[in-house]
Amino acid sequence: MKKTSKKRREIEIKDRDPVYLKLEYDEAVKTKKDLLLSELSLLTILKIIKEYNTLRAEELRLKSNIYKAIRELDMSIRKTKSSFPFLKIPEKLKRKEIAKIESAEEIKPMKEMIFDEDLESQLKSIQERLKSMGR
């Protein structure tokens, strides 16, 4: 049994022996350059990934801070609302207020149109009104 194990070891050692290739000087230099460029690009990619991870962590931290601030603001708004007394307005009064607001909105554009016109057009419109009244 010991003899077979020695033979196996010898076979395993032979299988482990590296294979050598003969390269020309130019090929060897080109291969080394390619290997170094590949290593450089991998290191660059690794650096970018690390920067990305730090930026994502910073973004997550900022988002959580914003979320906390919004929750606190919401809580303070709720507390403020609960401290104010609210009046119950009857439906009839609400309707009257809505009607007043609508009528005020209709009048405003007409006045704005008059003041938006230039001076000459205002003079012409006044002269036309005077002529129509004189007839």
Backbone torsions as a table, in degrees:
resi	resn	phi	psi	omega
1	MET	NA	-36.3	-178.5
2	LYS	-65.4	-34.3	179.9
3	LYS	-66.1	-42.1	-179.7
4	THR	-66.8	-35.6	179.7
5	SER	-68.2	-35.9	176.5
6	LYS	-65.0	-39.1	179.5
7	LYS	-65.6	-40.1	178.8
8	ARG	-63.4	-41.5	178.8
9	ARG	-62.4	-41.6	179.6
10	GLU	-63.6	-39.2	179.3
11	ILE	-67.4	-42.2	178.5
12	GLU	-63.4	-40.1	178.9
13	ILE	-65.7	-40.9	178.1
14	LYS	-63.4	-37.3	178.4
15	ASP	-68.3	-28.3	-178.2
16	ARG	-81.7	-16.1	-178.7
17	ASP	-60.3	132.9	-179.7
18	PRO	-70.6	153.6	177.8
19	VAL	-97.2	130.0	-179.4
20	TYR	-102.2	139.1	176.3
21	LEU	-120.2	146.1	177.7
22	LYS	-94.1	124.0	179.4
23	LEU	-118.2	146.5	173.6
24	GLU	-73.6	163.2	-177.9
25	TYR	-61.8	-44.5	180.0
26	ASP	-62.6	-41.5	178.9
27	GLU	-64.9	-40.9	-179.7
28	ALA	-64.6	-43.2	179.4
29	VAL	-64.3	-44.4	179.7
30	LYS	-62.3	-42.1	179.7
31	THR	-63.8	-43.0	177.6
32	LYS	-63.2	-41.3	177.9
33	LYS	-62.1	-45.1	178.9
34	ASP	-61.5	-40.8	179.5
35	LEU	-65.2	-44.0	178.8
36	LEU	-65.9	-39.0	177.5
37	LEU	-65.3	-39.2	177.2
38	SER	-64.1	-42.3	178.4
39	GLU	-64.4	-41.1	177.8
40	LEU	-61.6	-44.7	-179.6
41	SER	-66.4	-37.8	177.3
42	LEU	-64.8	-41.5	177.7
43	LEU	-65.7	-37.3	177.3
44	THR	-64.2	-43.5	178.4
45	ILE	-63.4	-41.2	178.8
46	LEU	-63.0	-40.6	178.4
47	LYS	-63.3	-44.1	179.5
48	ILE	-62.9	-41.5	179.9
49	ILE	-64.0	-41.2	178.0
50	LYS	-63.6	-43.4	177.2
51	GLU	-61.2	-42.3	178.6
52	TYR	-60.2	-45.1	-179.8
53	ASN	-63.2	-40.0	178.6
54	THR	-67.1	-39.0	178.0
55	LEU	-65.2	-40.1	178.1
56	ARG	-65.1	-39.3	177.9
57	ALA	-64.9	-41.4	178.1
58	GLU	-64.0	-42.0	178.2
59	GLU	-61.2	-43.7	179.3
60	LEU	-62.7	-41.8	178.6
61	ARG	-63.0	-43.9	179.6
62	LEU	-65.5	-40.7	178.5
63	LYS	-63.3	-40.4	179.4
64	SER	-67.0	-36.6	176.4
65	ASN	-64.0	-42.0	178.3
66	ILE	-63.5	-43.4	180.0
67	TYR	-60.9	-42.5	178.6
68	LYS	-63.9	-42.2	-179.6
69	ALA	-64.0	-40.3	179.2
70	ILE	-65.4	-41.3	178.1
71	ARG	-62.7	-42.9	178.6
72	GLU	-63.9	-41.2	178.0
73	LEU	-63.1	-42.2	178.7
74	ASP	-62.9	-41.6	178.3
75	MET	-64.0	-42.5	-179.0
76	SER	-68.0	-35.8	176.7
77	ILE	-64.1	-43.2	178.9
78	ARG	-62.7	-41.6	178.6
79	LYS	-64.2	-41.1	180.0
80	THR	-65.5	-43.7	178.9
81	LYS	-61.8	-39.2	-177.8
82	SER	-70.6	-22.9	-179.7
83	SER	-83.7	-18.0	179.3
84	PHE	-82.3	139.2	174.5
85	PRO	-81.2	138.0	179.2
86	PHE	-110.3	133.5	179.3
87	LEU	-92.0	142.1	175.6
88	LYS	-93.0	116.9	-178.6
89	ILE	-100.4	128.9	178.8
90	PRO	-63.9	154.6	-178.1
91	GLU	-60.2	-37.2	-178.3
92	LYS	-62.4	-42.3	179.1
93	LEU	-67.3	-38.2	178.0
94	LYS	-61.3	-42.8	-179.8
95	ARG	-63.8	-42.1	179.5
96	LYS	-63.1	-42.0	179.6
97	GLU	-64.7	-39.6	178.4
98	ILE	-64.7	-41.8	178.4
99	ALA	-63.7	-40.8	177.7
100	LYS	-62.5	-43.2	-179.7
101	ILE	-63.8	-43.3	-179.7
102	GLU	-64.5	-41.4	179.9
103	SER	-68.1	-35.8	178.0
104	ALA	-66.8	-36.2	178.7
105	GLU	-67.5	-35.4	-179.5
106	GLU	-69.8	-34.7	-177.8
107	ILE	-75.6	-39.5	-175.5
108	LYS	-56.6	-45.3	-178.4
109	PRO	-60.8	-33.6	-179.1
110	MET	-66.3	-43.8	178.7
111	LYS	-64.9	-40.2	179.9
112	GLU	-63.9	-36.9	179.6
113	MET	-63.0	-40.7	-178.8
114	ILE	-64.1	-44.0	-177.7
115	PHE	-76.7	-20.8	179.7
116	ASP	-78.4	-23.6	-179.6
117	GLU	-68.0	154.3	178.5
118	ASP	-77.9	171.5	-171.5
119	LEU	-63.1	-41.8	-177.5
120	GLU	-64.1	-42.1	-179.2
121	SER	-66.7	-34.3	176.5
122	GLN	-65.3	-42.0	178.1
123	LEU	-61.6	-43.9	-179.5
124	LYS	-62.9	-42.5	-179.0
125	SER	-65.3	-37.7	177.6
126	ILE	-66.1	-41.7	178.6
127	GLN	-63.4	-40.7	177.7
128	GLU	-62.7	-40.7	178.0
129	ARG	-63.9	-41.4	178.0
130	LEU	-63.2	-42.5	179.1
131	LYS	-63.3	-41.2	-179.1
132	SER	-68.4	-31.5	178.2
133	MET	-75.1	-31.9	-178.6
134	GLY	-75.9	-21.6	-177.8
135	ARG	-80.6	NA	NA
